[in-house]
Amino acid sequence: MIRKILLKDLSLGPRSPIILWVLVLPVVLTFAFRMVFGGLFNTEPRLGIVDLGNSAVTEAAAQLEGIEVTFLDDAEELRRQVEEGNLDAGLVLEAGFDDLVRSGAQPQLQFWVGGDSLASDRIILGVTALDLVRTISAVDSPVDVSVVSIGDQGLELSVRMLPMLVIMAVAIAGVMVPAASLIEEKTRRTLSAVLVTPANLKDVLVAKGLLGTILAILTGVMTLLLNSAFGTAPVATLLAVTLGAIMMAEIGLMLGSWAPDTATMFAAWKGGAILLLFPVIFTIWPTLPQWIAKLGPTYYFLQPIFDLSINGATLAEVAPQLAIAAVICIALLPIVMRFGRSLEGRLVGAAKHQEPALTNA
């Protein structure tokens, strides 16, 4: 009976807006996060160079550390890249530039700066460009410019946002799909009809939970694949995603059993989602006290996913956290059953209330 209910829900999936939304969500989130956080927070200044005369400046620029150097063939393309903000500055070296510098002719140096670039990057790139030109002159430079990063070299913000992408994909699919499906069946009174069939409410909850778990695993895996973050231990990563999907589906069943309508469901989601999402804050800003993140249940599958995908951890290293995640999933089962019994009681009470009304009619 569970299989029939699950297959029925899966067959209705293509016609369900929420299921279609959760399936495209990983692509939308990945695109949006890369657009916003993949470019604005690059830590290294970006310099583009067009060399029209085989200048020694190009060879010296290729050895720069702390600056991202891109070589292009066309000056107009370089100008476009700077105008669009893909580069912080652009340097054009005309043919014979080195000879003119060595002869003391002071040739014109085209150096374009992007209007959206950071002021600090402009200073660094301007000084660096002058220092590069001095490498081909006969005059020794009065100073030696060296770009030094101060403090620990942390991960880029776009990488630290990975747990946010994963939790949003897994939580929305795992929580919202079973919750919305249960509420829809309650409002259409099709769930009440189950009470007079060989199936019972437990079968319905298991089928809805499996639906949410399958979709959450699918969206979680899609998110990791789209971000090339499946790690070197795919079995362990899949295990962590599966535990997260089960945990979210259990929460979705509780939400769907409790909420009388979709408006209440979304209101509860807005208020309660912070409890599921807050551990990712401590990954984005690692200087915060990390012990606070461990208070959230989602930490115990998100942190293993992050360690497996980004830090190259092994299954043995994340096993304790995954074990805690499994314990949380098991501990949630009696709570889900209690919500289910409460829902069944309300459905039976509503059915008994309707029977006298039908008899009198």
Summary of the structure (lengths in Angstrom):
residues: 361
radius of gyration: 29.1
end to end distance: 34.3
largest distance: 109.7
contacts: 1133
relative contact order: 0.10
helix: 68%
strand: 6%
